[in-house]
């Protein structure tokens, strides 16, 4: 008997000797943990990809993935369960999952700013209190029903509190992700939701501490000691730990790298705080959460901590917690009409309590009904914090298997419905004032020229700056450029923080966060330096959004800034060998959607390094620009831009006109425009050359292009009526048109960049994203009010 006990308690080896030694690697802890992590990551990422069209947060995929791997689905196979998740491996799995969870709660604390919570307005505070109180009371009522049916024999006091907390929680990180996804994070509705959720989060953790203290097996006096000691720990953290963290933050100034010692010390403090709270008896997570809250939010220190920790924890370790939870979730325990009726009861109670409480409080503080009901659904978001509460309850035997499964499904259902319901009931329209100058070609050429130049990475910046310099002209009212950095919204906490920071700043969003090496953002330095050395006024902006909807940010910002031209980067990057490498179809679709919805002219820039790989000083600018003119609205826009550029003393402009192929109306307009060009620009200007060619066959047109190809930049129209090149398939890049598509081919040129122009046509059918209202006044140089429905909103930029 003793031998059997010893054999049962024999620990797993950390590593195996390999299959060639006759060992099964899955009998060792490390290979088995590696297999488990890989399976979890692959499954959750595949599910997240499948749920992307429904715009669901990744936590939904992770909860479903955990349930699928558990006894509800794949785990019903004993062979699978005993091979991949044997019982003797669960201690290692739970330990890794809880380490990931520990640091994730530290990240959640980093995102919460106590000063912002203290500044929370009365409205948000009333909404938060009502959104906690009503579902908490209804949760206590529901607990009595469950105790009479599926939860017989559980301790009454802790069960009441756990049910109240489970129904009243709002998942702060998941809500932030949903708001960012729906472009509501930087609106007043989003601000109110985030403020109320932050208060809710803090109160929920206090209630959970109470529930854990009450769930202990000792006497009520022990529970009281746990609560008092926990409160003492929080007080000690603010009195003793906060000065230490403030000292490290002060010694990490902007523009300098944060010392590795400070990062290591902070991460060790998180572990020590977790050990302290676990020793007290209120779970290790509380210690990590408190440390995250007291870390100073000013300066680069918190941002660097976020960058160092979030990818490893959120991507690798945190999904293990969902599996650990899923292995305890057996949906098959919910059987019979009674159990399913109880699931409906719990989901209904959660929704009525949270949505109803929030709705009533919102109406009391005079929030319009549509915004109030939207706020109710947003506050009904559950997520990881909900699972933490439920798992603690199950581990402490407050929740049995069936109650646990019912509450997990409740969390999944309430979070899943949030995005589609909010999209259905809250469809705010962007509103802005109408404006006149929507193209480069205009009646009064001395009017201020406003351009929005978009870029994906630092690689585009030298060309963008050189294009700005070439476009500045010499007119009294010069040029204002809005440089918009297009950033894909990721699942990272830092991406959400960046979007939210734009709202708090109330100014054009300069990204001043430092990277891990402490280098100040290159984007800021490049544009600030150029602005100081030139007569160009620059406003730097950042649009952080999903790639499927980022065109909305570009279009609405261009309308708000009254831009005459949007310059977009081509979705293919020029390589050293001359070939073009695609960034992906998503980036091409961004350009196509902008063309479809743009409130002004659009240019697509095929960047082959205009001016080289660095910014060129104004005195050193020496470019030759070729305008290829076949006729039509878009070609006139290209020539109008060329006429502006040739005002720069370092620019030479060559215009190559091919014999007209347009109809009589367009031909007359083209002739009048060209006559004005020859009279007022080309006449007596040695920097301008004008040639006319007869359109022959395809070979002759291409030969003419190649003769003009020794230049720095081609300006062409998207809709150029070039019949000889129309037979070339432009299916690959229809947004460039026939001429632009040919000039972008790698075999044509490895030197000249191409700017393909599409002129705004006021007579064409438009699919506007912005409703124009004459009464709205906007300060276009700052991200001021851009009324979205009844909300005053601020763009991320």
Secondary structure in CASP SS format (residue, H / E / C, confidence):
PFRMAT SS
TARGET T0000
AUTHOR 0000-0000-0000
METHOD secondary structure of the structure
MODEL  1
X C 1.00
X H 1.00
X H 1.00
X H 1.00
X H 1.00
X H 1.00
X H 1.00
X H 1.00
X C 1.00
X C 1.00
X C 1.00
X C 1.00
X E 1.00
X C 1.00
X C 1.00
X C 1.00
X C 1.00
X C 1.00
X H 1.00
X H 1.00
X H 1.00
X C 1.00
X C 1.00
X C 1.00
X H 1.00
X H 1.00
X H 1.00
X E 1.00
X H 1.00
X H 1.00
X H 1.00
X H 1.00
X H 1.00
X H 1.00
X H 1.00
X H 1.00
X H 1.00
X H 1.00
X H 1.00
X H 1.00
X H 1.00
X H 1.00
X H 1.00
X H 1.00
X H 1.00
X H 1.00
X H 1.00
X H 1.00
X H 1.00
X H 1.00
X H 1.00
X H 1.00
X H 1.00
X H 1.00
X C 1.00
X C 1.00
X C 1.00
X H 1.00
X H 1.00
X H 1.00
X H 1.00
X H 1.00
X H 1.00
X H 1.00
X H 1.00
X H 1.00
X H 1.00
X H 1.00
X H 1.00
X C 1.00
X C 1.00
X C 1.00
X C 1.00
X H 1.00
X H 1.00
X H 1.00
X C 1.00
X H 1.00
X H 1.00
X H 1.00
X H 1.00
X H 1.00
X H 1.00
X H 1.00
X C 1.00
X C 1.00
X H 1.00
X H 1.00
X H 1.00
X H 1.00
X H 1.00
X H 1.00
X H 1.00
X H 1.00
X H 1.00
X H 1.00
X H 1.00
X H 1.00
X H 1.00
X H 1.00
X H 1.00
X H 1.00
X H 1.00
X H 1.00
X H 1.00
X H 1.00
X H 1.00
X H 1.00
X H 1.00
X H 1.00
X H 1.00
X C 1.00
X C 1.00
X H 1.00
X H 1.00
X H 1.00
X H 1.00
X H 1.00
X C 1.00
X C 1.00
X C 1.00
X H 1.00
X H 1.00
X H 1.00
X H 1.00
X H 1.00
X H 1.00
X H 1.00
X H 1.00
X H 1.00
X H 1.00
X H 1.00
X H 1.00
X H 1.00
X H 1.00
X H 1.00
X H 1.00
X H 1.00
X H 1.00
X H 1.00
X H 1.00
X H 1.00
X H 1.00
X H 1.00
X H 1.00
X H 1.00
X H 1.00
X C 1.00
X C 1.00
X C 1.00
X C 1.00
X C 1.00
X C 1.00
X C 1.00
X C 1.00
X H 1.00
X H 1.00
X H 1.00
X H 1.00
X H 1.00
X H 1.00
X H 1.00
X H 1.00
X H 1.00
X H 1.00
X H 1.00
X H 1.00
X H 1.00
X C 1.00
X C 1.00
X C 1.00
X H 1.00
X H 1.00
X H 1.00
X H 1.00
X H 1.00
X H 1.00
X H 1.00
X H 1.00
X H 1.00
X H 1.00
X C 1.00
X C 1.00
X C 1.00
X C 1.00
X C 1.00
X E 1.00
X H 1.00
X H 1.00
X H 1.00
X H 1.00
X H 1.00
X H 1.00
X H 1.00
X H 1.00
X H 1.00
X H 1.00
X H 1.00
X H 1.00
X H 1.00
X H 1.00
X H 1.00
X H 1.00
X H 1.00
X H 1.00
X H 1.00
X H 1.00
X H 1.00
X H 1.00
X H 1.00
X H 1.00
X H 1.00
X H 1.00
X H 1.00
X C 1.00
X C 1.00
X C 1.00
X C 1.00
X C 1.00
X H 1.00
X H 1.00
X H 1.00
X H 1.00
X H 1.00
X H 1.00
X H 1.00
X H 1.00
X H 1.00
X H 1.00
X H 1.00
X H 1.00
X H 1.00
X H 1.00
X H 1.00
X H 1.00
X H 1.00
X H 1.00
X H 1.00
X H 1.00
X H 1.00
X H 1.00
X H 1.00
X H 1.00
X H 1.00
X H 1.00
X H 1.00
X H 1.00
X H 1.00
X H 1.00
X H 1.00
X C 1.00
X C 1.00
X C 1.00
X C 1.00
X C 1.00
X C 1.00
X C 1.00
X C 1.00
X C 1.00
X H 1.00
X H 1.00
X H 1.00
X H 1.00
X H 1.00
X H 1.00
X H 1.00
X H 1.00
X H 1.00
X H 1.00
X H 1.00
X H 1.00
X H 1.00
X H 1.00
X H 1.00
X H 1.00
X H 1.00
X H 1.00
X H 1.00
X H 1.00
X H 1.00
X C 1.00
X C 1.00
X C 1.00
X H 1.00
X H 1.00
X H 1.00
X H 1.00
X H 1.00
X H 1.00
X H 1.00
X H 1.00
X H 1.00
X H 1.00
X H 1.00
X C 1.00
X C 1.00
X C 1.00
X C 1.00
X C 1.00
X C 1.00
X H 1.00
X H 1.00
X H 1.00
X H 1.00
X H 1.00
X H 1.00
X H 1.00
X H 1.00
X H 1.00
X H 1.00
X H 1.00
X H 1.00
X H 1.00
X H 1.00
X H 1.00
X H 1.00
X H 1.00
X H 1.00
X H 1.00
X H 1.00
X H 1.00
X H 1.00
X H 1.00
X H 1.00
X H 1.00
X H 1.00
X C 1.00
X C 1.00
X C 1.00
X C 1.00
X H 1.00
X H 1.00
X H 1.00
X C 1.00
X C 1.00
X H 1.00
X H 1.00
X H 1.00
X H 1.00
X H 1.00
X H 1.00
X H 1.00
X H 1.00
X H 1.00
X H 1.00
X H 1.00
X H 1.00
X H 1.00
X H 1.00
X H 1.00
X H 1.00
X H 1.00
X H 1.00
X H 1.00
X H 1.00
X H 1.00
X H 1.00
X H 1.00
X H 1.00
X H 1.00
X H 1.00
X H 1.00
X H 1.00
X H 1.00
X C 1.00
X C 1.00
X C 1.00
X C 1.00
X H 1.00
X H 1.00
X H 1.00
X H 1.00
X H 1.00
X H 1.00
X H 1.00
X H 1.00
X H 1.00
X H 1.00
X H 1.00
X C 1.00
X C 1.00
X C 1.00
X C 1.00
X H 1.00
X H 1.00
X H 1.00
X H 1.00
X H 1.00
X H 1.00
X H 1.00
X H 1.00
X H 1.00
X H 1.00
X H 1.00
X H 1.00
X C 1.00
X C 1.00
X C 1.00
X C 1.00
X C 1.00
X H 1.00
X H 1.00
X H 1.00
X H 1.00
X H 1.00
X H 1.00
X H 1.00
X H 1.00
X H 1.00
X H 1.00
X H 1.00
X H 1.00
X H 1.00
X H 1.00
X H 1.00
X H 1.00
X H 1.00
X H 1.00
X H 1.00
X H 1.00
X H 1.00
X H 1.00
X H 1.00
X H 1.00
X H 1.00
X C 1.00
X C 1.00
X C 1.00
X C 1.00
X E 1.00
X E 1.00
X E 1.00
X C 1.00
X C 1.00
X C 1.00
X C 1.00
X C 1.00
X C 1.00
X C 1.00
X C 1.00
X C 1.00
X C 1.00
X C 1.00
X C 1.00
X C 1.00
X C 1.00
X C 1.00
X C 1.00
X E 1.00
X E 1.00
X E 1.00
X E 1.00
X E 1.00
X E 1.00
X E 1.00
X C 1.00
X C 1.00
X H 1.00
X H 1.00
X H 1.00
X H 1.00
X H 1.00
X H 1.00
X H 1.00
X H 1.00
X H 1.00
X H 1.00
X H 1.00
X H 1.00
X H 1.00
X H 1.00
X C 1.00
X C 1.00
X C 1.00
X C 1.00
X C 1.00
X C 1.00
X C 1.00
X E 1.00
X E 1.00
X E 1.00
X E 1.00
X E 1.00
X E 1.00
X E 1.00
X E 1.00
X E 1.00
X E 1.00
X C 1.00
X C 1.00
X C 1.00
X C 1.00
X H 1.00
X H 1.00
X H 1.00
X H 1.00
X H 1.00
X H 1.00
X H 1.00
X H 1.00
X H 1.00
X H 1.00
X H 1.00
X H 1.00
X H 1.00
X C 1.00
X C 1.00
X C 1.00
X C 1.00
X C 1.00
X C 1.00
X C 1.00
X C 1.00
X C 1.00
X C 1.00
X C 1.00
X C 1.00
X C 1.00
X C 1.00
X C 1.00
X C 1.00
X H 1.00
X H 1.00
X H 1.00
X H 1.00
X H 1.00
X H 1.00
X H 1.00
X H 1.00
X H 1.00
X H 1.00
X H 1.00
X H 1.00
X C 1.00
X C 1.00
X C 1.00
X E 1.00
X E 1.00
X E 1.00
X E 1.00
X E 1.00
X E 1.00
X E 1.00
X E 1.00
X E 1.00
X C 1.00
X C 1.00
X C 1.00
X C 1.00
X H 1.00
X H 1.00
X H 1.00
X H 1.00
X H 1.00
X H 1.00
X H 1.00
X H 1.00
X H 1.00
X H 1.00
X H 1.00
X C 1.00
X C 1.00
X C 1.00
X C 1.00
X E 1.00
X E 1.00
X E 1.00
X E 1.00
X E 1.00
X C 1.00
X C 1.00
X E 1.00
X E 1.00
X E 1.00
X C 1.00
X C 1.00
X C 1.00
X C 1.00
X C 1.00
X E 1.00
X E 1.00
X E 1.00
X C 1.00
X C 1.00
X H 1.00
X H 1.00
X H 1.00
X H 1.00
X H 1.00
X H 1.00
X H 1.00
X H 1.00
X H 1.00
X H 1.00
X H 1.00
X H 1.00
X H 1.00
X C 1.00
X C 1.00
X C 1.00
X E 1.00
X E 1.00
X E 1.00
X E 1.00
X E 1.00
X E 1.00
X C 1.00
X C 1.00
X C 1.00
X C 1.00
X C 1.00
X C 1.00
X C 1.00
X C 1.00
X C 1.00
X C 1.00
X C 1.00
X H 1.00
X H 1.00
X H 1.00
X C 1.00
X C 1.00
X E 1.00
X E 1.00
X E 1.00
X E 1.00
X E 1.00
X E 1.00
X E 1.00
X C 1.00
X C 1.00
X C 1.00
X H 1.00
X H 1.00
X H 1.00
X H 1.00
X H 1.00
X H 1.00
X H 1.00
X H 1.00
X H 1.00
X H 1.00
X H 1.00
X H 1.00
X H 1.00
X C 1.00
X C 1.00
X C 1.00
X C 1.00
X C 1.00
X E 1.00
X E 1.00
X E 1.00
X E 1.00
X E 1.00
X E 1.00
X E 1.00
X E 1.00
X C 1.00
X C 1.00
X C 1.00
X C 1.00
X C 1.00
X H 1.00
X H 1.00
X H 1.00
X H 1.00
X H 1.00
X H 1.00
X H 1.00
X H 1.00
X H 1.00
X H 1.00
X H 1.00
X H 1.00
X H 1.00
X H 1.00
X H 1.00
X H 1.00
X H 1.00
X H 1.00
X H 1.00
X C 1.00
X C 1.00
X C 1.00
X C 1.00
X C 1.00
X E 1.00
X E 1.00
X E 1.00
X E 1.00
X E 1.00
X E 1.00
X C 1.00
X C 1.00
X C 1.00
X C 1.00
X H 1.00
X H 1.00
X H 1.00
X H 1.00
X H 1.00
X H 1.00
X H 1.00
X H 1.00
X H 1.00
X H 1.00
X C 1.00
X C 1.00
X C 1.00
X C 1.00
X C 1.00
X E 1.00
X E 1.00
X E 1.00
X E 1.00
X E 1.00
X C 1.00
X C 1.00
X C 1.00
X C 1.00
X C 1.00
X H 1.00
X H 1.00
X H 1.00
X C 1.00
X C 1.00
X C 1.00
X C 1.00
X C 1.00
X C 1.00
X C 1.00
X C 1.00
X H 1.00
X H 1.00
X H 1.00
X H 1.00
X H 1.00
X H 1.00
X H 1.00
X H 1.00
X H 1.00
X H 1.00
X C 1.00
X C 1.00
X C 1.00
X C 1.00
X C 1.00
X C 1.00
X C 1.00
X C 1.00
X C 1.00
X E 1.00
X E 1.00
X E 1.00
X E 1.00
X E 1.00
X E 1.00
X C 1.00
X C 1.00
X C 1.00
X C 1.00
X C 1.00
X C 1.00
X C 1.00
X C 1.00
X C 1.00
X C 1.00
X C 1.00
X E 1.00
X E 1.00
X E 1.00
X C 1.00
X C 1.00
X C 1.00
X C 1.00
X C 1.00
X C 1.00
X C 1.00
X C 1.00
X C 1.00
X C 1.00
X C 1.00
X C 1.00
X C 1.00
X C 1.00
X C 1.00
X E 1.00
X C 1.00
X C 1.00
X E 1.00
X C 1.00
X E 1.00
X C 1.00
X C 1.00
X C 1.00
X C 1.00
END
